[in-house]
Structure formats: structure tokens, C-alpha cells
């Protein structure tokens, strides 16, 4: 009869990776041979627990195991197999793993911690000119009570007999290319080389606790919407890893009530009266910094025209270049004309000649 690995670990078929890992650690400590010298029953139980965890902790092996279970066959998962106990893996997986370095395993067997992704919202001005912000990052930090060891008082350990204290185990596999020997992290001690005799009551033996850390992050000038910033070494830590993961920030930039951005250029639409457009005028154009620039609007300007104010946009300090301020005019016609105004405009209209209207003249030619 095939072994039921879920029953061996005391978890359900829908158990999460964390639940499986927690159950394995509890049982491994309970039946570890170092804590039960000469107890054959405990030793056998320890092997069964180890075998179950080796399969269920790997998503690929677990999927194959579940498929075999649902199909009613035991396949390669029915007992301890050859080749170092890699049950139910395809030959391709085994072959890739042999030459791919350490096996896929739990978080604590990785050489570095995982990345943390956060969304950060900046105002239009903050993104344009740069800023510093306090960012709250929820991550695992070393437990102060056990100094990150996971053991009560930081000292209660016994050497792992499964790996001899090295944190790695050697295994061999027969392949069409011959016998290949490889190393993998010890799945009993998680690659640490030691077994916790009495877990720390503060962190439950994990060696770390999740908490909020406030980081002061500098955002450079000219940050773009949806830009991704990577802060090295501010991600998750692992108990055995020497390198922390990264903090990955995706930046949202709030829209401005007046300005838009296109690279380093600033875009703004300003209304002008029809008389200003007809006669030309000096128009005050607002800037993002709050001051205003006198802009000479030429006579006969048309609605939708865009004028460039050189180097009045955003600045890239590294490249020492500045963008421009692009001003698009929107000609506004007056409302609620008086009788006298209507008469004067009518007289003005009658004084205009057809050749003074370029667009109208071109349109008439096309008909």
C-alpha cells in the first residue's frame, strides 16, 4: 500500500508550504536520532517524516505525487527509492538539478533572502524635483531574544547527524552519462548543520520575527510614473543567508492640476482672449515652481498652437540637461455680449477680407 505523505506529516492535502514546513520541523525535532539514541522506532519514523517532507516541500514533486495518488497508483512514491531518495522526480528534473547547484528548497536554504515589492505614491512635484520619504517595510528581522539562532538563549543546539554538521548532503544518481555525485542543502537542519534542542519561545525557533521597519528612501529628480526602483539589501533576510533580498518599489505619480509631463518637458494649456490672439500680447505663464514667466504671444496666434520656453522644464542633474516648458494656447471667446459690443464686432467682421482667413480660404478651394 502506498504511503500517504500528508498523513505522515499530519497535514491536509490543501496544506500550504508554510504548514508543511512547520509540521516537518515539529516532527523532525520529535523523532531526531540525536535526541533518541538507540531508538529504532524513532529512527524509522524520522526517515518516514524526512521522506514525506522531501516530496511535499517541492511543488513539482508534490504535483506528481498528487497526480499518482488520485490515479490510485503508488509509482515511485511508494517507498524509499534509489539515487539518494529523490522520489517521483522526472529524470529531466534530476539531471538539471545535478548540474544546477543547490536544490530547490525552503527559504532557509537559499543564499539570500526574498525580494519585497511595495507601491509608493509621490506627488507630481516630489517626482519632478526629488524627495526623501519614510517607507514602512514589513519584513523578517533577527529575533533579539535568541540573537537570530532560533534556539532558546541562543545556545541550545546539537549537531545534525544527517549531514554531520556541514549543512549539506551528498547524493548520487545513475544517469546515461554515468554516476553523478552532487550536493544539496540538508533538509533536516535546513542547511544550518545544527538541530535546535529547545526552540526560542519568542520566535518559535524561526530565528526571526516579522515587524515593520521604517526606511528613509531618497527618490532622485525626474522619477517617472510606474518607474521601478530597486533598493539592494533591504528585502527579506534568511537565517542562514549572508545576503538580504532587495526592496523593489513601483512608483505612482499623482497628476498635477495644471501640468503634464513628457520626459523632462512640462506641458501646460493656457487660455487667452480672442483679442490677445488677434493683436498679440505678453501673457504670464505659470511654472511648476510657482513663479510666472512673461511670454510674448505673437499677433494672429491660432488656438492649439504650442510655443516652447527653453529650459523651463525639469532637470536631469546627472546628465546636466533641462527640459522645456511647452505652452499650448486655447483661445476663449467672450460670452453675454452687450448690444453695443455685438454691433462693434459686427462692424469689425464686415471690415475683414476673405484672404485674411487662411483656413477658410483653403477649405473653400477643396469644395
Secondary structure, DSSP 8 states (H G I E B T S, - for coil): ----HHHHHT--TT--HHHHHHHHHHHHHHH-GGGSTT-HHHHHHHHHHHHHHHHHTSHHHHHHHHHHHHTT--GGGSS--STTT--S--HHHHHHHHHSSS-S--GGGSSB---EEEEEEE-HHHHHH-EEEEEEEEEEEE-TTTTTSSBGGGT-EEE-TTTTTSSEEEEEEEETTEEEEEEEE-TTTTTSSEEESSB-TTTTTSSEEEEEEEEEEEE-TT--TT-EEEETT-S---SS-SB---EEEEEEE---SSEEEETTEEEEEEEEEHHHHHH-EEEEEE-TTS-EEEEEE-TT--TT-EEEETT-S-EETTTTEE--EEEEEEEE---S--HHHHHHHHHHHHH--GGG-HHHHHHHHH-
